Amino acid sequence: MVRWEPGAAGRLREAAMELYVERGFEQTTVAEIAQRAGVTARTFFRHFADKREVLFAGSEDLAGALMRAIVEAPAGAGPMAVVAAALDVGGGLLGQDRERSRHRQLIIRANPELQERELIKLARLGDRLAEGLRARGIAPREAVLAAEAGILVLRVAFESWVSGTDQGDLRVIMAETLAALRTVTA
Amino acid sequence: MVRWEPGAAGRLREAAMELYVERGFEQTTVAEIAQRAGVTARTFFRHFADKREVLFAGSEDLAGALMRAIVEAPAGAGPMAVVAAALDVGGGLLGQDRERSRHRQLIIRANPELQERELIKLARLGDRLAEGLRARGIAPREAVLAAEAGILVLRVAFESWVSGTDQGDLRVIMAETLAALRTVTA
């Protein structure tokens, strides 16, 4: 019988972030994360595939929220208007805890394997957004370009927010970055 | 004493591509590549760090050519005009052998580790292009957005050329894809 552990996933995430910051990602073991969270290693593996995945646990929520925003955008909205609506939702979701995001970013930047995992996640997210745009009847090439332009804005805006270049509301930074992309490419 | 082997790098690249297509990337060893190219494994490692790098040997040439195009673009050219000049050079360089590029793409797509390496290479290339644009006096955010928009156009154009959606001149496809990005974001 599997015992239900209230809040175990959240405690594991907290414990992992603390240890990755204190000792470095490579030097931390799953056993240590589980111990600090007060659960067994077995419980860890019920929630996460490996110690990398702890850092990417929110990416499925983000993808789901962006996809819903794409489906729910007003009928007849052009591809970039749909993407802007999705970015607004993404900014609200990602922009909640700058300190935590900054720690996560520092951990990822220190480890090439984690950088690769982040790039793969973003590439897959771009594919899904393009698929969502195509499902709205947008032509394939326009769907890919709009989706990837959205990922680009998300990355650049998030980077400037998390690095402290601009500490304002991430939703506002997303909108400004999109406007800047429009100006640059005009 | 290190014996000079004329054309060893080229023969190793050919042999590796053949074996990756015939047996799959994972099932091919460095010893087999060297044997087919008629050299020793030691010669392989004088030219390539590992069997992944054989597939990415051209990326330094590409980066160098794009950086030169950025430096040589007319004074006063806006960020996207500079990027367009670089893409034109990139299209000329990448667009030489579609069959070979298609084989390479199939090998990479079949292997997540190779996909990651490709994404990392493209991310680094984007960083370098942005650096080149900043060196021309373009503001940091505009430099990043223009450079990343360039990488996006390069990726989408290359993908449509290599997959056969559009088998024309890659330079023309690059220019058309850039125009499409401008229309989508307008």
Interface residues (C-beta under 8 A of the other chain):
Chain A: P79 M80 P112 Q115 E116 R117 L119 I120 A123 R141 E142 V144 L145 A146 E148 A149 L152 R155 V156 S160 T177 A180 L181 R182 T183 V184 T185 A186
Chain B: P79 M80 P112 Q115 E116 R117 L119 I120 A123 R141 E142 V144 L145 A146 E148 A149 L152 R155 V156 S160 T177 A180 L181 R182 T183 V184 T185 A186
